[in-house]
Amino acid sequence: MEGKNFNRIKVVLAERETSQKDLAAALGVTPGTVSTWCRNFKQPEIQTLFKIACILKVEASCLISPMDAVDYVFQPAK
């Protein structure tokens, strides 16, 4: 799954004209932690994702990238 973007934190930060450093301070984490999320090397915990959404004044769903339909095919339970 390398090269996949699972979150849109970097995009939403740019849209809100908020720096990674400011988000880190608001969350009480290091700027390096926010950087790893923005580069999609790691993903924030779900509770943190909701905190980020509150800070950036967006719905949490706006921070999550949709799955690529090619990578995921729904298979109903048997």
Sequence and secondary structure as in RCSB ss.txt:
>XXXX:A:sequence
MEGKNFNRIKVVLAERETSQKDLAAALGVTPGTVSTWCRNFKQPEIQTLFKIACILKVEASCLISPMDAVDYVFQ
PAK
>XXXX:A:secstr
 TT   B HHHHHHHTT  HHHHHHHHTS HHHHHHHHTTSS   HHHHHHHHHHHTS GGGGB    TTT    
   
